[in-house]
Amino acid sequence: MNPEEPPIVDFAPFYGPDTAAKEQMVQEIRQACETFGFFQLINHDIPLDLQQAIFKQSKDLFDLPTHIKEKYDKDIGGFNLGYERLRAQNFEKRAQGDLKEGFYLGKHHPLDHPSVVAGKFGHGPNQYPQEVSDPEEFRRVVDEYHAVMTGLGEGIMKMIARTLKLEENAFDEYCQSPAAILRLLHYPSQDPNASELERGIGAHTDFGGITILLQDMTGGLQVWNNISSQWVDVTPVPGAFVVNLGNMMMRWTNDRYLSNLHRVINRSGKERYSVPFFFSGNPDYTVECLPTCLGPGESPKYPPVNVGEWMVGRYADTYGTSNTEAIGELRREPAAGGSS
């Protein structure tokens, strides 16, 4: 592993007693959050066969004809759940659009569920495609994957709390009934003669709390190294998750922790699949600067923000405006993000 890349963190101590190994893991996560805003997580409790199953279902979905996938457009129903067409996003606004297509899924809530009736961000009914090889298996796999990833997200938040010298349960309220969105992504093979500006997804930051990404072995994900001022690869590790912080975490920590720029350039000559899981938290929760992140005489850089209102605003930005200005404004006002 290139030392310029985000570190690999062994999560096994999380599941054991409070030992020196767990404290060492906490320190490694803290350093990663301060330096990169990214790390890779190994020895978590997500089964490898479930990881393989979610990739299988994703490939089956994206192999469908475009006119079938568009029946499940994410704009249908008003819940932003469903299909995202090829080149729907264009983060850098320098080419024709990001070379990817996606499909959004959350925890399925029927229309009469109180959270749906109340219009809470990230809560709504999923669109489960019926034209895949086995519709029941597709639904079973994505629902199971969403459930176990929610649990992993809660565990990571407990360890992040410790990195900030807080009790492990400090973010429990944030984790209750969270807006947690699973996104299946497909990056077609990039034309070898394509412009140097071609992107699978352009440079951006994520805008929520944490993102937990499962990537295949194709490669292409890059993150900005602020120390060496260069793009570095995030080399795929079998079974690992790439964890990165969103802009909400920067607000929480008064910029102690980094929500970092990342992008995908798929020059592999192969299709690429990835599955980001956006753990954005309780829509009713208010994020405000943590006291442990303020030095003597230091004031919060950002006002308190409601999770739901923040996410709605940033989500609207990501499909409608350029992210070029956001890159320059990153330290003053964290801007819209995406996925990888």
Stockholm file with secondary structure:
# STOCKHOLM 1.0

chainA/1-340         MNPEEPPIVDFAPFYGPDTAAKEQMVQEIRQACETFGFFQLINHDIPLDLQQAIFKQSKDLFDLPTHIKEKYDKDIGGFNLGYERLRAQNFEKRAQGDLKEGFYLGKHHPLDHPSVVAGKFGHGPNQYPQEVSDPEEFRRVVDEYHAVMTGLGEGIMKMIARTLKLEENAFDEYCQSPAAILRLLHYPSQDPNASELERGIGAHTDFGGITILLQDMTGGLQVWNNISSQWVDVTPVPGAFVVNLGNMMMRWTNDRYLSNLHRVINRSGKERYSVPFFFSGNPDYTVECLPTCLGPGESPKYPPVNVGEWMVGRYADTYGTSNTEAIGELRREPAAGGSS
#=GR chainA/1-340 SS CCTTSCCEEECGGGGSCSCHHHHHHHHHHHHHHHHTSEEEEESCSCCHHHHHHHHHHHHHHHTSCHHHHGGGBTTGGGSCCEEECTTCCCSSSSSSCCSCEEEEECSBCCTTSHHHHTTCTTCBCCCCCSSSSCHHHHHHHHHHHHHHHHHHHHHHHHHHHHHTTCCGGGGHHHHSSCEEEEEEEEECCCCTTSCTTCCSEEEECCCSSEEEEEECTTCCEEEEETTTTEEEECCCCTTCEEEEECHHHHHHTTTSSCCCCEEECCCSSSCEEEEEEEEEECTTCEECCCGGGCCTTCCCSSCCEEHHHHHHHHHHHHTTSCSHHHHHTTTTSCCCCCCC
#=GC SS_cons         CCTTSCCEEECGGGGSCSCHHHHHHHHHHHHHHHHTSEEEEESCSCCHHHHHHHHHHHHHHHTSCHHHHGGGBTTGGGSCCEEECTTCCCSSSSSSCCSCEEEEECSBCCTTSHHHHTTCTTCBCCCCCSSSSCHHHHHHHHHHHHHHHHHHHHHHHHHHHHHTTCCGGGGHHHHSSCEEEEEEEEECCCCTTSCTTCCSEEEECCCSSEEEEEECTTCCEEEEETTTTEEEECCCCTTCEEEEECHHHHHHTTTSSCCCCEEECCCSSSCEEEEEEEEEECTTCEECCCGGGCCTTCCCSSCCEEHHHHHHHHHHHHTTSCSHHHHHTTTTSCCCCCCC
//
